[in-house]
């Protein structure tokens, strides 16, 4: 009888003891309460369903840390008591199933919807006063005092998420157009002060957020998600900038001994597959990260996930789209059962269809 694949064996990630290495990916679904950005009862059911197998790590969708950085509607927030209490219901439901859940703290600036911001009376802010998405959009560049304030907003949301909502860990969002990635990206960041120019300067904001969050909740509860090769929101840099920037950043994060690094594979752009450049590979990131816990996301199948976990014993595999349509995904993967296909048309639609109505085995 063959031994159990490493994918289904326990692993310790920072302060978290997990029963296996299959992770529920952070997935924006645009279903928050449109009036106040709270998590609804549907959230409770949705996350609870995907905690079906005890010891599973779930990472929440992006949750905005402040109204100034909430650049799209119907995405949840984490700055009011109502936000925290609504998420506590989600966390309690996940814990009741024996699961662990990390809160992904996020903020949008330059990539925000100008039309939406105007409708709610918020100013369109950015790392620089130009947009890499449209020459017609001109955000107001953040001042250094505002940057320092926003660092604390991330840390404050993380601390409240842990202490008041009961989350087990914090994932700092630094990809898919988040403010952290906007600072990192040479296509967006045109600053000439201490937050722009060199890899060290462009990494400064994210590392200040990481340090403030570590001070608030401890390094063992902090993860960071990056997507060095993703073209989403036109964040992708020239290849030489990617390597220089992420070599510096990953070394700096490794020195801080955070719980994990979460890396989006080059073949993924947000919820879509994308073409891979000839030299696109996260191998240099993985080598720099060495033996610390490393979460990878990128269109894995059962076979490729099992193979990857056998090759890299410190690695966890994130599933997104297949976890949407298979709430009991871990059990199906263990048993080699047929997987339910996902319906892309319901990824971002309101209501339970395509959200909480997928069948269990």
N, C-alpha and C positions, 0 to 999 in steps of 0.2 A: 504494500500500500504506500503510495507516495505521500510525502510530508506536505503539510499545509503551506501554500504559497506565502511568501513574506508579506504580500499585500494585505493578508488577513491576520497578521500577527500584531501584538500590541507594540506600542511605541510611546516614548515620553517626549513631549514637545514643550519645552519650557516648563511651566508649572503644571501642564496638563498631562494626565495619563489616559491614553486613548487605547481602545480595544483593537483597532485596525488602522490601516493607512489610506482609507477611502474618505475623501473630504467633500462636503457639499459646498460648491463654489458660491461666491458672492454674485448674486444675479439681480440686477435692477428689473423690477416688474411693473412699475408705475401703478401701484394699487393702494397707496396710502390714502388716508382720509383727505379729500381735496380741500376741506375747510381749514384743517389745522395740522396736517402732516403727521397725525398719530398713526400708529399701527392698529389695524382693525382686528376684529375677531377672525376674519379670514386669514390674517397673518398667523394667528395662534394655531389654527388648524394646519396651515401650509407647512410651517416649520416643525410642528409636532409630528406630522406625517413623516417627514424626512429624517427624524430622529428615531425611526422605527427600530434600528439595531442599536442596542446600548453601546456606549463608548464611541459614538460617532462624533466627529467635529463638524459643526455647521458654522459657516461664515455668513453673516447677514449681507443683504444688499447694501449699497452705499447709503449711509445715513448722514445727512448734512449736520454740521456742527454749529451753524449760526445762520440767521436770516440773511446776512450780507453775502453768504456763500451758498445760498440755496437757489441756484440759477435755473431750475426747471420745476414745473408743478408736479404734483402727485407723487413726489418722492419724500420719504420720511425724514423727520428731524429729530434732534436729540438735545435741544436747548431749553425746553420747558418741562415743568413738572408733569404735565399731561403726556408729553412724549415719553418720559422715563417710565411712568406708570403703565402706559400702553405696551411698552417693550418688556416690562417686568412680567406681564402676562405671558408673553411669548417665551421668555427665558424660563419661567416656571414650568411651562408646558414641555419644553425640551428637557429640562432637568427631571421631570416626572418620568420621562422615557429612558433616563440614564444617559442622556446626551450631553455634550459640551457645546457652547455657542460663543463665538467671538463676534464683537461688534466692529463693523468696518466704518471708521470715521472718515468723512469726506467733505470736500468743499469745491465749488466751481466758481471760477472767475471769468477769465477770458472767453471760455467756450459757452458761457451762459447764453440763454435766449434774451436778447435785448428787448424784444417785444414783451416777454413775460416780466422781466424786471421792471419795465416801465409801468406795466399794469398793476404792480404791487408797490410802486413807489420806491424801488431800490435802484441805486446807482450801478451802472455796469463797470465793474472793476477788472483790472488785469495786472499781470506781472509787468507788462509794458503797455504803451499807449497805442499799440497796433494789434491786429488780429491776423493769425496765419490762416484763418478760415475765409475771411472776406476783407477786401481792401476798403469796404464801405463802413466797417465797424471799427470804432475807435474807443476802446475802454479807457478809463482813467487809470494811469499807472499807480500802483500802491505806493504810499510813502513808507519810509522805514519804520516810523512809529506804528503804522497800520500793520505792517508785516510782523512786528513784535507782538502786537495784539492778537493777530490771527494764530500765531504759534500757540499762545495760551488758550485760544478758543478750542483748538484741537485737543490739547491736554485736558482742559476742563471737561469737555464732552467725554473723553475717555475715562476720566476719574468718576464722573457721574454714572456712566454706563456700568462700570464695575461695582461701585459702592451702592448705587441706588436701584439700578435695574437688575443687577446680579449677573451680568455677563462674566464669562470665565476668562476672556482675553480680549485684546484690542488689535485689530488689523488697521494699520495706517495705509490709506489708499494713495498710491503714487503712480497711477497709470490711467488710461482711458480718459485723459483730459482733466484729471483732478488738478487742483492748484499746485500740489507738490510736483506733479509732472510738468506743469507749465513752467515752473522755475527751472527744472532740469533741462528742458528742451531748447536747443539753440534756434529752432524755427519759431519759437514764441518769445523766449527771453532775450530781449535786446538791451537789458539794463547795463549801465556802466559803473554801478557802485559795487558794494561788497556782495551783492546778490546776483551779479551777472558777470559774464565773460568766461572765466576759467571753470573747469569742472568743479574745483573746490568751492568757488563762489556760487555756482548754480546749484550745488548740492546743499548749500548752507541752510536754506529754509527747511528742507526735509529733515536734515540732521538736528536742527533746533527743535522741530516738532517731535522727533524721536526722543531726544534728550529730555524734553519737558514731560513727555508721556511716561518715560521710564521713571522720572522723579515722582510722578503722580501715582503710578500703579506697579512699578517694578519691571525689570527687563524680562523676567520670566513670563510676563503676560502680554508682551508686545511683539507683534509681527508686522512686516512691511510687504506690500504687494507692488511689484514693478512689472513693466512690459516694455523692455528695451527696444523691441523691433516692431511694435504695433504702429500701424499708420493711422489709427483711429484719431479723429479730431485733428488730423494733420500734425500730430505730435512727433512723428518720426524724424530723427536727425540724420545727417550724413553718417556713413558707416564709421568714419574715423572719430566723430564726436560720440557716437554710441559707445564704442569701446573705451575711449578715454573717460567719459563721464561715469559709466557704470563700473569700470574698474576701480575708480576712486571711491564711488559710493558704496559698492559692495564690501570693499575692504574696511571702510569706516563703520558700516553696520556690523560686520563680523567682529570688529574690535569691541563693540558694545555688547556682544553676547546676547542678542535678543532671542526670543523664543523660536522664531523661524523667519525665513525669507520665502516669499511666495512669488513665483515667476511665471508669467504668461509666455508660452511657447511662441516662436515666430509665426507659426501658421494660423494664429488666432488674432482677430481684430474685433474686440467687443464680443457680440454674439455670433459673429460670422467667421467662416474660414477665409483665409487670404493667401495669396501667392507668396512663396518664400523666396527671398533673394538668394543669389548664388552663395553668399558668405554668411547668411543669417543662421546663427546658432547660439544657443545659450550655454554652450560648453564652457566658455571662459568664465561665465558667472558661476556655474556649478563648481568649477575647479577652485575659484577664489573662496567659495563658501565652505569648502572642505567638508568636515564631518558634522556640522550643525544641521538641525532639521531643515529640510528643503521641500517646499510644496510646489508642485509643477502642475500647470493647467494647459490643456491643448488638444482637445478632440481625441482623447484616449478611448480605446476599446478595451474589453476584458483582457484580451491577449496582450495588447501592448502595455497595459497597466501592470499586469502580472510580471511581464518581462522587465519593465523599468524598475519595479520594486526589488526584483532579484538582483539587478545590476547595481543599484544604489540603495544600500541598506538604511540610509538615513532619509529616504525620500517618501513623501506622501503624494497621492495622486488626486487631483481635484476633478470632479465631474460636475458639469453644469447642466447642459441641455438634456442629457440622459437622466439626470437626477430630477429634473422637472417632470418627466413623463413616467418615471419609475420611483415612487416614493420609498419603496423597499429595495432600492438599488443594491445595497450592500449584500442582502440575502440572495438576490438574483445573481449577482456576480459570483458569490461563493458557490452557488449550486449550478452555475452555467445555464440558467434559465433564459428563455427568450425575452428580449427587452421590448417594451412598448415604445413605438416611435413617437417623437414629439411633434406637436403642431405649432409651427413657427408663427402662424397667424394669431395665436393667443398669447404669445410671450408678453405683450404689452397692453393687452385689452383689459378692461375693467371686469370685475366679477369673478365668480368661481370657475367658469369654464376655462379649461386649460391650466388651472391653478391648483384646485383642491379636488378635482374629479377624476384624476388618473387612477386606474385600478391597482390594487396590490395583487401579488401572485396568489 
